[in-house]
């Protein structure tokens, strides 16, 4: 147990060091007006992204452990030679919010040492961790036919693979403790630029860290916190950019967001427009040229991921938008499968409606009804109580006005597209800045009772959010500290756990065929083939059901077949079939050895 923990911690330290090293390569593109905190935060965040892109490009040729180690060593050596860039960071510590932030990160770190569990409804198990495991096993980064989400922009998942290669299965889970820290650091840096002092910036980080809706998107494989860090870094760089090279750096961060999640394809052009147009004093040609520079840098940065999809899957965005699907040959998807995928996406992103009244009620609903946007825990009452005060108090500052405009743009795009709370984390970073600005203004304007009420509102937000976080992670904390409880969770919460134990522990099993689409392939340490994916992917156009696959089994070359009873189907292999020999059976699950003639 201790060896596993030490290995996971060491891998995270090594990968974080490599990320810092890669970040030093483009630090000259940062505006000189950046604070020391912002410079180091952007170096770390950008380095994380550049590390992922480098590994992705190299992985198209070779993605073995030695390849990963080589790339990481390049970054680590760069960090050592450029260590002077990380000196001199002096931040005045505010004890109470610093303790809150420390507790959240410590909670995340300890819970991150628990073994992964869950079924196909757990995003980390269904695809975020599947890609890294399969890519390392195959020695190359390629689309996984039965797992369309593994072909989404996968910058963060590639870094997960590097963590897995160097630190084992739990290293990617543990990484949430410092990737969340990167988001908190860049949010604090934005607050510093908006007029807060160094002590108040800690309150921005604490308020953000205890937002349940944010926290749910920052651990257990979710990549939304990293995506938000890229966007906030881009916004901070874009609003401070004055030279063409600064807009190149701004565009690079936008490209990292595009290489992480599809929503950035809609969000980035709007952010670029806001950051390029500086008001009446900006000449149209200047705004157009700087916007073109930033967009070009963004598309070059994200280009490898979208180009790979275009070449191997027939569409740069996979699956493609509904309007484009009719004009493209989309591999591994039938028309019915795409329709089902789109219907699910529409249902998932409905939220509480898209009318004018629903938009006006967002401040209230995001505070008290975040669960309707799949964001358990909400964002606390402080943003609703103080955000508008902060905006009014700091309105004269041009940076604050532009930050408010970008926040409005982010909310509007989210409202019109996919209303899932974790997609709005970058906005939560902005509203946390306004909430602390408003809190500071209210404390200055009110008497003792007013100051007490203001402090109480912030305290309620922090305590409420942190309490829910601890409650949600208690099982992970127990599993991290108790091997027997971790084993119990695996037996009770991992579907077909006994069958996976047999598959992984039996040397006779070399390749396994999964007939049911609900089987979480992540738990297989052996090579596998899965003809039907979770999102209605279909490897063969002439095989619509598991029984249609059985006549093709010799072409798939499995040594064994896992046949199960699930909500999707019953047993598929006929009893007493001479081609299959039953070698393992438990209630609702059977493993057959394939007999080849």
C-alpha positions in Angstrom: 0.0 0.0 0.0 2.7 2.5 1.0 4.8 1.7 -2.1 1.7 2.4 -4.3 1.1 5.7 -2.5 4.8 6.8 -2.7 4.9 5.9 -6.4 1.7 7.9 -7.2 3.0 10.9 -5.2 6.4 10.8 -6.9 4.9 10.6 -10.4 2.7 13.6 -9.7 5.7 15.6 -8.5 7.7 14.6 -11.5 4.9 15.4 -14.0 4.3 18.8 -12.3 8.0 19.6 -12.5 8.0 18.7 -16.2 4.9 20.9 -16.8 6.7 23.8 -15.2 9.7 23.1 -17.5 7.6 23.2 -20.6 5.9 26.4 -19.4 9.2 28.2 -19.3 9.5 27.9 -23.1 6.7 30.4 -23.8 7.0 32.6 -20.7 8.6 35.4 -22.9 5.1 35.7 -24.6 3.5 37.0 -21.4 2.8 40.7 -20.9 5.2 42.5 -18.6 2.3 43.8 -16.6 1.5 40.4 -15.2 1.9 40.0 -11.4 4.5 37.5 -10.2 1.6 35.2 -9.1 0.0 35.4 -12.6 3.3 34.8 -14.3 4.0 31.6 -12.4 0.4 30.4 -12.5 0.3 30.9 -16.3 3.7 29.2 -16.7 2.4 26.1 -14.8 -0.9 26.0 -16.6 0.5 26.6 -20.0 3.3 24.1 -19.4 0.7 21.5 -18.4 -1.0 22.1 -21.8 2.2 22.1 -23.8 3.3 18.8 -22.1 0.0 17.2 -23.1 0.2 18.4 -26.7 3.8 17.2 -27.0 2.9 13.8 -25.7 -0.1 13.6 -28.0 2.0 14.4 -31.1 4.7 12.0 -30.1 2.1 9.4 -29.2 0.9 9.3 -32.8 4.1 7.5 -33.6 5.1 5.8 -30.3 3.4 5.9 -26.9 5.4 3.5 -24.7 6.6 4.1 -21.2 10.1 4.9 -22.4 8.6 7.5 -24.8 6.7 9.1 -22.0 9.7 9.2 -19.7 11.8 10.8 -22.4 9.3 13.7 -22.9 9.0 14.2 -19.1 12.8 14.3 -18.7 13.0 17.1 -21.3 10.5 19.1 -19.3 12.2 18.4 -16.0 15.6 19.4 -17.3 14.1 22.6 -18.6 12.6 23.3 -15.1 16.0 22.8 -13.5 17.9 25.1 -15.9 15.2 27.8 -15.8 14.5 27.6 -12.0 15.3 31.3 -11.6 11.9 32.0 -13.2 10.2 30.5 -10.1 12.0 32.5 -7.5 10.8 35.6 -5.7 7.1 34.7 -5.3 6.1 36.5 -2.1 2.4 36.3 -1.3 1.0 37.7 1.9 -0.9 34.8 3.5 -4.3 35.3 5.0 -4.6 32.5 7.5 -8.3 31.6 7.5 -8.8 31.3 3.7 -5.3 29.7 3.3 -6.4 27.0 5.8 -9.6 26.4 3.9 -7.7 26.1 0.6 -5.2 23.8 2.2 -8.0 21.6 3.7 -9.7 21.3 0.3 -6.5 20.3 -1.5 -5.5 17.9 1.3 -9.0 16.3 1.2 -8.6 15.9 -2.6 -5.1 14.4 -2.2 -6.1 11.8 0.4 -9.3 10.8 -1.4 -7.4 10.6 -4.6 -5.4 7.7 -3.2 -8.5 5.5 -3.3 -8.7 2.9 -6.1 -11.0 3.9 -8.9 -14.5 2.4 -8.8 -17.8 2.9 -10.6 -19.8 1.7 -13.6 -20.3 3.0 -17.1 -22.2 6.0 -15.7 -18.9 7.3 -14.1 -17.2 9.5 -16.6 -13.7 8.6 -15.4 -14.4 4.9 -15.7 -16.3 5.2 -18.9 -13.7 7.1 -20.9 -11.3 9.6 -19.1 -9.2 6.8 -17.7 -9.9 4.3 -20.5 -8.0 6.1 -23.2 -4.7 6.4 -21.2 -4.8 2.7 -20.2 -5.5 1.5 -23.8 -3.0 3.9 -25.4 -0.2 2.7 -23.1 -1.2 -1.0 -23.7 -1.2 -0.5 -27.5 1.9 1.7 -27.5 0.2 4.3 -29.7 -2.5 6.9 -29.4 -5.4 6.0 -31.7 -9.2 6.3 -31.5 -10.9 3.6 -29.6 -13.7 2.3 -31.9 -16.1 1.4 -29.0 -15.5 4.6 -27.1 -16.3 7.8 -29.0 -15.6 10.1 -26.0 -12.0 8.9 -26.0 -11.7 10.8 -29.3 -12.9 14.0 -27.8 -10.1 16.7 -27.4 -7.8 14.7 -25.1 -5.0 16.9 -23.9 -5.7 16.3 -20.2 -6.2 12.5 -20.7 -2.8 12.3 -22.4 -1.2 13.8 -19.2 -3.3 11.2 -17.3 -1.5 8.6 -19.4 1.9 10.0 -18.5 0.9 9.9 -14.8 -0.2 6.3 -15.2 3.0 5.3 -17.0 5.1 6.7 -14.2 3.0 6.3 -11.1 0.4 3.6 -11.7 -3.3 3.5 -11.7 -3.9 6.0 -8.8 -1.5 8.7 -10.0 -4.0 10.3 -12.4 -6.7 10.4 -9.7 -4.2 12.0 -7.3 -3.4 14.7 -9.8 -6.7 16.5 -9.0 -5.0 17.9 -5.8 -2.6 20.1 -7.8 -4.6 20.7 -11.0 -7.3 22.2 -8.8 -4.6 24.3 -7.2 -3.7 25.7 -10.6 -7.2 26.9 -11.2 -7.3 28.5 -7.7 -4.0 30.2 -8.4 -5.0 31.8 -11.7 -8.4 32.9 -10.2 -6.5 34.6 -7.4 -4.2 36.3 -9.9 -7.3 37.6 -11.8 -8.5 39.0 -8.5 -5.2 40.7 -7.9 -5.4 42.4 -11.3 -9.0 43.4 -10.6 -7.9 45.5 -7.6 -7.8 43.1 -4.6 -4.8 42.9 -2.4 -2.8 39.7 -1.8 -4.8 38.8 1.4 -8.1 39.2 -0.3 -6.9 37.0 -3.2 -6.8 34.1 -0.8 -10.5 34.6 -0.2 -11.1 34.3 -3.9 -9.3 31.0 -3.9 -11.2 29.8 -0.8 -14.6 30.8 -2.1 -13.9 29.1 -5.4 -12.4 26.0 -3.7 -15.6 25.4 -1.7 -18.1 25.7 -4.6 -19.6 22.2 -4.8 -20.5 22.6 -8.4 -16.9 23.4 -9.2 -15.5 20.6 -7.0 -17.5 17.9 -8.7 -15.9 18.8 -12.0 -12.3 18.8 -10.7 -11.7 15.2 -9.4 -12.3 11.5 -10.2 -11.3 12.0 -13.9 -13.3 15.2 -14.6 -11.2 17.7 -16.6 -13.4 20.7 -16.3 -11.3 22.5 -13.7 -8.2 22.2 -16.0 -10.3 23.5 -18.9 -11.5 26.5 -16.8 -7.8 27.2 -15.8 -6.9 27.4 -19.5 -9.8 29.8 -20.2 -9.1 32.0 -17.1 -5.4 32.1 -18.1 -6.4 33.0 -21.7 -8.7 35.8 -20.4 -6.1 37.2 -18.1 -3.4 37.2 -20.8 -5.8 38.6 -23.4 -7.0 41.5 -21.3 -3.3 42.5 -20.5 -1.9 42.0 -24.0 -0.4 45.0 -25.7 2.0 43.5 -28.2 1.6 41.0 -31.0 3.6 38.4 -29.2 1.3 38.8 -26.2 -1.7 37.9 -28.5 0.3 34.8 -29.6 0.5 33.7 -26.0 -3.2 34.5 -25.5 -4.1 32.5 -28.6 -1.9 29.6 -27.3 -4.0 29.4 -24.1 -7.2 29.6 -26.2 -5.9 26.7 -28.2 -5.2 24.7 -25.1 -8.9 25.1 -24.1 -9.9 23.9 -27.6 -7.6 20.9 -27.2 -9.4 20.0 -23.9 -13.2 20.4 -24.6 -15.4 21.0 -27.5 -17.3 23.9 -25.9 -14.2 26.0 -26.4 -14.9 26.0 -30.2 -17.8 28.4 -29.5 -16.4 30.2 -26.5 -12.9 31.0 -27.8 -13.9 33.3 -30.8 -16.1 35.3 -28.4 -13.3 35.7 -25.9 -10.9 36.7 -28.7 -13.3 39.3 -29.9 -13.7 40.8 -26.4 -10.0 40.9 -25.7 -9.1 42.3 -29.2 -11.6 45.2 -29.2 -10.5 47.7 -26.5 -13.3 50.2 -27.0 -13.6 53.4 -29.1 -9.8 54.0 -28.9 -9.1 50.8 -30.8 -8.7 51.0 -34.5 -10.7 48.4 -36.5 -7.6 47.2 -38.3 -5.7 46.8 -35.1 -8.5 44.8 -33.5 -8.8 42.6 -36.6 -5.1 41.9 -36.8 -4.7 41.0 -33.2 -7.8 38.8 -33.3 -6.4 37.0 -36.4 -3.1 36.5 -34.6 -4.8 35.0 -31.5 -7.1 32.8 -33.5 -4.3 31.5 -35.7 -2.3 30.6 -32.7 -5.3 28.9 -31.1 -6.0 26.8 -34.2 -2.3 25.9 -34.7 -2.2 24.8 -31.0 -5.3 22.6 -31.1 -4.8 21.6 -34.7 -3.1 18.2 -34.1 -6.0 16.8 -32.2 -8.7 17.9 -34.7 -6.5 16.9 -37.7 -6.0 13.4 -36.2 -9.8 12.9 -35.9 -10.4 14.2 -39.4 -7.8 11.7 -40.9 -8.8 8.7 -38.9 -12.5 9.2 -38.1 -13.7 11.3 -41.1 -14.6 14.4 -39.1 -12.5 16.8 -37.0 -15.3 17.0 -34.4 -16.3 13.5 -33.3 -19.2 12.8 -33.2 -20.0 15.7 -35.6 -22.7 18.3 -35.0 -26.1 17.2 -36.2 -26.1 19.7 -39.1 -22.8 18.3 -40.4 -23.5 14.6 -39.8 -25.5 14.2 -43.0 -22.5 15.3 -45.1 -19.8 13.2 -43.4 -19.0 9.5 -43.3 -18.7 9.1 -39.5 -16.9 5.9 -38.6 -18.4 3.5 -36.0 -21.7 5.3 -35.8 -25.0 4.4 -37.5 -27.6 7.0 -38.1 -29.7 5.6 -35.3 -26.7 5.7 -33.0 -26.0 9.4 -33.8 -29.6 10.2 -33.2 -29.6 8.6 -29.8 -26.4 10.4 -28.9 -27.9 13.8 -29.9 -31.1 13.1 -28.0 -29.2 12.3 -24.8 -27.0 15.5 -25.2 -30.1 17.6 -25.6 -31.8 16.1 -22.6 -28.6 16.4 -20.5 -28.2 20.1 -21.3 -31.8 21.3 -20.9 -31.3 22.8 -17.5 -34.3 24.9 -16.5 -35.2 26.2 -19.9 -33.9 28.8 -22.4 -36.5 31.6 -22.3 -35.8 35.2 -21.2 -37.2 34.5 -17.7 -35.0 31.5 -17.2 -32.0 33.6 -18.1 -33.0 36.3 -15.7 -33.4 33.7 -12.9 -30.0 32.2 -13.4 -28.4 34.0 -10.5 -31.0 32.5 -8.2 -31.1 29.1 -9.8 -27.3 28.7 -9.9 -27.2 29.5 -6.2 -30.1 27.4 -4.9 -30.9 24.9 -7.7 -27.6 23.9 -9.2 -28.6 20.2 -9.1 -30.9 21.0 -12.0 -27.8 21.7 -14.0 -26.1 18.4 -12.8 -24.0 20.4 -10.3 -24.5 19.1 -6.8 -23.6 21.5 -4.1 -24.2 24.8 -5.7 -21.8 27.8 -5.6 -22.8 29.2 -2.2 -24.6 32.4 -1.3 -21.7 34.8 -1.4 -21.7 35.4 -5.2 -25.4 36.3 -5.2 -25.0 38.4 -2.1 -21.9 40.4 -3.1 -21.2 39.9 -6.8 -23.4 42.8 -8.0 -21.9 45.1 -5.3 -18.4 44.2 -6.5 -19.2 45.0 -10.1 -20.7 48.4 -9.1 -17.8 49.2 -6.8 -15.1 48.5 -9.3 -16.9 49.6 -12.5 -14.5 52.4 -13.2 -11.6 49.9 -13.8 -11.5 48.9 -17.4 -10.2 45.5 -16.6 -13.2 44.9 -14.4 -15.7 46.0 -17.0 -14.1 43.8 -19.6 -14.0 40.9 -17.2 -17.8 41.4 -16.5 -18.5 41.5 -20.3 -16.6 38.2 -20.8 -18.4 36.7 -17.9 -21.7 37.7 -19.5 -20.6 36.1 -22.8 -19.6 32.9 -21.1 -23.0 32.6 -19.3 -24.9 33.4 -22.5 -23.1 30.8 -24.6 -23.5 28.2 -21.8 -27.2 29.1 -21.5 -27.8 28.7 -25.2 -25.9 25.4 -25.6 -25.2 22.9 -22.9 -26.5 23.8 -19.4 -24.3 21.6 -17.3 -23.0 23.3 -14.2 -19.4 22.1 -14.5 -19.1 23.7 -18.0 -19.5 27.1 -16.2 -16.5 26.8 -13.9 -14.6 29.5 -15.7 -17.5 31.9 -15.0 -17.5 30.8 -11.3 -13.9 31.9 -11.2 -14.9 35.4 -12.4 -17.9 35.7 -10.1 -15.8 34.7 -7.1 -13.6 37.7 -7.9 -16.6 40.0 -8.0 -18.0 38.5 -4.8 -14.8 39.3 -2.9 -14.7 42.7 -4.4 -18.3 43.3 -3.2 -17.6 41.8 0.2 -14.6 44.2 0.7 -16.7 47.2 -0.5 -19.6 46.3 1.8 -17.4 45.9 4.8 -15.9 49.3 4.2 -19.4 50.9 3.9 -21.2 49.2 6.7 -20.9 49.4 10.5 -20.1 46.6 12.9 -23.4 44.8 12.4 -23.1 45.0 8.6 -19.6 43.7 8.7 -20.7 40.8 10.9 -23.5 39.9 8.4 -21.1 40.1 5.5 -18.6 37.9 7.2 -21.5 35.5 8.1 -22.6 35.2 4.5 -19.0 34.3 3.4 -18.6 31.9 6.3 -21.9 30.1 5.4 -20.7 29.7 1.8 -17.4 28.3 2.8 -18.8 26.0 5.5 -21.7 24.7 3.4 -19.5 23.9 0.4 -16.7 22.3 2.4 -19.2 20.2 4.4 -20.8 18.8 1.3 -17.4 18.0 -0.2 -16.3 16.1 2.9 -19.6 14.2 2.9 -19.3 13.3 -0.7 -15.7 12.0 -0.4 -16.1 10.0 2.9 -16.2 6.7 1.0 -13.0 7.6 -0.9 -11.3 8.7 2.3 -12.2 5.4 4.0 -11.0 3.4 0.9 -7.7 5.4 0.9 -7.0 4.5 4.5 -8.4 1.0 4.7 -7.4 -1.7 2.1 -10.2 -3.9 3.4 -12.8 -1.3 2.8 -11.3 -0.5 -0.6 -11.7 -4.2 -1.5 -15.3 -4.2 -0.3 -16.1 -1.2 -2.5 -14.5 -2.9 -5.5 -16.6 -6.1 -4.9 -19.9 -4.2 -4.4 -19.5 -1.2 -6.8 -17.6 -2.5 -9.8 -19.9 -4.4 -12.2 -18.8 -8.0 -12.9 -15.8 -7.6 -10.5 -15.4 -11.4 -10.1 -15.2 -11.8 -13.9 -12.6 -9.1 -14.2 -10.5 -10.7 -11.4 -10.6 -14.0 -13.4 -9.7 -12.2 -16.7 -6.8 -10.2 -15.2 -5.4 -13.1 -13.1 -5.6 -15.9 -15.7 -2.6 -16.3 -18.0 -4.8 -18.2 -20.5 -6.8 -15.0 -21.2 -5.0 -13.0 -23.9 -7.9 -11.2 -25.6 -11.5 -11.0 -24.3 -14.7 -10.2 -26.2 -17.3 -8.1 -24.3 -20.7 -8.7 -25.8 -22.7 -6.3 -23.7 -22.2 -2.5 -24.2 -22.6 -1.8 -20.5 -19.5 -3.7 -19.5 -16.9 -1.1 -18.2 -13.8 -2.1 -20.2 -11.6 0.0 -18.1 -11.2 -2.8 -15.5 -9.7 -5.2 -18.1 -5.9 -5.4 -17.9 -6.0 -7.6 -21.0 -6.5 -6.7 -24.6 -10.2 -6.6 -25.5 -12.7 -6.0 -28.3 -16.1 -4.5 -27.6 -18.3 -4.4 -30.7 -20.9 -2.1 -29.1 -20.0 1.1 -27.2 -21.7 2.9 -24.4 -22.8 5.7 -26.8 -24.2 3.4 -29.4 -20.9 3.0 -31.3 -21.0 0.0 -33.6 -17.9 -1.6 -35.0 -19.7 -3.5 -37.8 -22.5 -2.0 -39.9 -23.9 -5.5 -40.5 -23.9 -6.5 -36.8 -26.6 -4.7 -34.9 -26.9 -7.1 -31.9 -24.5 -9.2 -29.9 -25.8 -12.4 -31.5 -24.8 -10.9 -34.9 -21.3 -10.8 -33.7 -20.9 -14.5 -32.8 -20.6 -15.7 -36.4 -17.7 -13.2 -36.8 -15.8 -14.3 -33.7 -13.0 -16.0 -35.5 -12.1 -12.7 -37.2 -11.9 -11.0 -33.9 -9.5 -13.6 -32.4 -10.6 -13.5 -28.7 -9.3 -16.2 -26.4 -12.3 -15.7 -24.1 -15.8 -14.1 -24.1 -17.5 -12.3 -21.2 -21.2 -12.9 -21.4 -23.5 -11.2 -18.9 -27.0 -10.4 -17.9 -27.6 -6.6 -17.7 -30.3 -4.0 -18.2 -29.3 -4.1 -21.9 -29.5 -7.8 -22.6 -29.4 -11.3 -21.3 -26.9 -14.1 -22.0 -26.1 -14.3 -25.7 -24.0 -17.5 -26.1 -26.3 -20.6 -26.7 -26.1 -23.3 -24.1 -23.9 -26.3 -24.9 -22.3 -24.6 -27.9 -19.3 -26.7 -29.0 -17.3 -23.6 -29.9 -17.4 -22.2 -26.3 -16.2 -23.9 -23.1 -17.6 -22.4 -19.9 -14.6 -21.7 -17.6 -16.0 -19.3 -15.0 -19.5 -18.5 -13.8 -21.1 -16.3 -11.2 -24.7 -15.0 -10.9 -25.4 -13.0 -14.1 -21.9 -13.4 -15.6 -20.1 -16.2 -17.5 -16.7 -16.5 -19.1 -16.2 -18.8 -22.0 -13.0 -20.0 -23.7 -13.2 -19.9 -27.4 -12.5 -23.2 -29.1 -10.9 -22.7 -32.5 -11.0 -25.5 -35.1 
